[in-house]
Amino acid sequence: MRNIEIKARLVDFSAALCVAARLATADLGTLIQRDTYFRCLTGRLKLREINSDQAQLIQHQRSNEANPRPSDYTVLELIAAEPLKSMLSSTLSILTVVEKTRRLFIYEGVRIHLDQVKELGDFLELEAVLTDNLDESTAQHRIQWLLEQFGITQSDYCQFSYSDMISNSTG
């Protein structure tokens, strides 16, 4: 699968929550997520635990640039996280762990994530999943429009993933 995504720092989480609630075509609620990143040769590999009752293994490749950018990914839904986490931890070793509370909204095929990330602060992340009904050009336009609605400027854009930011701040 492929999406267009961007991450930006939020100055005012409450204001962003109001904008998202006003614009959203769907409000998917609050998710408590714990992403365990594993060392790998290429791309990223993370085990995502969601609300203590769901788990996904996610592999993705994308560049580190501070603009809306494509990301290629695969998601594997899991029945249980612990056995795989144990196996991957002993085989690949853990790179870092990212813990966040995510408010999730949808606007015309674009996922709006309002993230409160432990150790890092508040962020807006936009992800437009490319489909037959949503091409890259339309996705870019929707993301740009949403960034304007949230008052996000280029100086707010984040080049790196949460895992990179946490890893770089601790060593």
C-alpha positions as CSV (number, residue, x, y, z in Angstrom):
1,M,0.0,0.0,0.0
2,R,1.0,3.6,-0.5
3,N,0.1,6.9,1.2
4,I,1.1,10.5,1.3
5,E,1.9,11.7,4.8
6,I,3.3,14.6,6.7
7,K,3.9,15.3,10.4
8,A,4.0,18.7,12.0
9,R,4.4,20.1,15.5
10,L,1.3,21.5,17.2
11,V,1.4,24.7,19.3
12,D,-2.2,24.4,20.5
13,F,-3.6,20.9,20.8
14,S,-7.1,22.1,21.9
15,A,-7.4,24.4,18.9
16,A,-6.4,21.6,16.6
17,L,-9.0,19.3,18.1
18,C,-11.7,21.9,17.4
19,V,-10.5,22.2,13.8
20,A,-10.5,18.4,13.3
21,A,-13.9,18.0,14.9
22,R,-15.3,20.8,12.6
23,L,-13.8,19.4,9.4
24,A,-14.1,15.6,10.0
25,T,-16.4,13.4,8.0
26,A,-15.7,10.7,10.7
27,D,-14.5,10.8,14.3
28,L,-12.9,7.4,15.1
29,G,-12.1,8.3,18.7
30,T,-9.1,8.0,20.9
31,L,-6.4,5.3,20.6
32,I,-3.7,4.5,23.0
33,Q,-0.7,3.2,21.0
34,R,2.6,1.7,21.8
35,D,4.9,1.3,18.9
36,T,8.0,-0.9,19.4
37,Y,10.5,-0.3,16.6
38,F,13.0,-3.0,15.7
39,R,16.5,-2.7,14.2
40,C,16.4,-3.7,10.5
41,L,18.6,-3.2,7.4
42,T,16.1,-1.2,5.4
43,G,13.0,0.8,6.1
44,R,11.2,0.6,9.4
45,L,9.6,-2.3,11.2
46,K,7.3,-1.7,14.2
47,L,4.9,-3.7,16.3
48,R,1.9,-1.5,17.2
49,E,-0.2,-2.3,20.2
50,I,-3.6,-0.4,20.2
51,N,-5.8,0.0,23.3
52,S,-4.3,-3.2,24.8
53,D,-6.5,-5.4,22.6
54,Q,-5.3,-5.0,19.0
55,A,-1.9,-5.4,17.4
56,Q,-0.3,-4.8,14.0
57,L,3.1,-5.5,12.5
58,I,3.9,-2.6,10.2
59,Q,6.8,-2.4,7.7
60,H,7.3,0.9,5.8
61,Q,9.7,2.7,3.6
62,R,9.8,6.5,3.2
63,S,12.3,9.3,3.0
64,N,13.1,11.7,5.8
65,E,12.0,15.0,4.4
66,A,9.9,17.8,5.9
67,N,7.2,17.9,3.2
68,P,4.2,15.7,2.3
69,R,6.0,12.6,1.1
70,P,5.0,9.1,-0.2
71,S,5.3,6.1,2.1
72,D,5.1,2.5,1.0
73,Y,3.9,0.1,3.7
74,T,2.5,-3.3,4.6
75,V,0.2,-3.9,7.6
76,L,-0.3,-7.4,9.1
77,E,-3.1,-7.7,11.7
78,L,-2.1,-9.8,14.6
79,I,-4.1,-11.9,17.1
80,A,-1.6,-11.2,19.9
81,A,1.4,-9.0,20.2
82,E,3.6,-10.6,22.9
83,P,4.8,-13.7,21.2
84,L,5.9,-11.8,18.1
85,K,7.4,-9.0,20.2
86,S,9.5,-11.6,22.1
87,M,10.7,-13.2,18.9
88,L,11.5,-9.9,17.2
89,S,13.2,-8.5,20.3
90,S,15.6,-11.5,20.6
91,T,16.2,-11.7,16.8
92,L,16.4,-8.0,15.7
93,S,16.6,-6.1,19.0
94,I,14.5,-3.1,19.9
95,L,15.5,0.2,18.5
96,T,13.1,2.3,20.5
97,V,9.5,2.5,21.9
98,V,7.0,5.3,21.1
99,E,4.0,5.8,23.3
100,K,1.2,8.1,22.3
101,T,-2.4,9.0,22.6
102,R,-4.0,9.6,19.2
103,R,-7.2,11.2,18.3
104,L,-8.2,9.9,14.9
105,F,-10.5,11.7,12.4
106,I,-11.1,11.2,8.7
107,Y,-11.6,14.0,6.1
108,E,-12.4,12.8,2.6
109,G,-10.0,9.9,2.6
110,V,-7.3,11.7,4.7
111,R,-6.6,10.4,8.2
112,I,-6.1,13.2,10.7
113,H,-4.0,12.2,13.7
114,L,-3.7,14.5,16.7
115,D,-0.9,12.9,18.6
116,Q,0.3,13.5,22.1
117,V,3.6,11.7,22.2
118,K,5.3,10.8,25.4
119,E,8.7,12.6,25.6
120,L,8.0,14.7,22.5
121,G,4.8,16.7,22.8
122,D,1.9,17.3,20.5
123,F,1.7,16.7,16.7
124,L,-0.5,16.7,13.7
125,E,0.0,13.9,11.3
126,L,-1.9,13.6,8.0
127,E,-2.1,10.4,5.9
128,A,-3.8,10.1,2.6
129,V,-4.1,6.4,1.6
130,L,-3.8,6.2,-2.2
131,T,-6.6,4.2,-3.8
132,D,-8.4,4.1,-7.2
133,N,-10.6,6.9,-5.8
134,L,-7.7,9.0,-4.4
135,D,-4.7,9.6,-6.6
136,E,-1.4,11.2,-5.5
137,S,-2.2,14.7,-6.9
138,T,-5.6,14.9,-5.2
139,A,-4.1,13.6,-1.9
140,Q,-1.4,16.3,-2.1
141,H,-4.1,19.0,-2.6
142,R,-6.2,17.7,0.3
143,I,-3.2,17.6,2.6
144,Q,-2.1,21.1,1.7
145,W,-5.7,22.4,2.2
146,L,-5.8,20.6,5.6
147,L,-2.5,22.1,6.7
148,E,-3.9,25.6,5.9
149,Q,-7.0,24.8,8.0
150,F,-4.9,23.9,10.9
151,G,-2.7,26.9,10.5
152,I,0.4,24.8,9.9
153,T,3.4,26.4,8.2
154,Q,6.5,24.9,6.8
155,S,8.4,25.8,9.9
156,D,6.1,23.4,11.8
157,Y,6.9,20.4,9.5
158,C,8.8,17.5,11.0
159,Q,11.4,15.7,8.9
160,F,11.8,12.7,11.2
161,S,9.6,10.0,12.6
162,Y,8.7,9.8,16.3
163,S,11.1,6.9,16.6
164,D,14.0,9.0,15.1
165,M,13.2,11.9,17.4
166,I,13.2,9.8,20.5
167,S,16.3,7.9,19.5
168,N,18.2,11.1,18.7
169,S,17.2,12.7,22.0
170,T,18.4,9.8,24.0
171,G,21.6,9.0,22.2
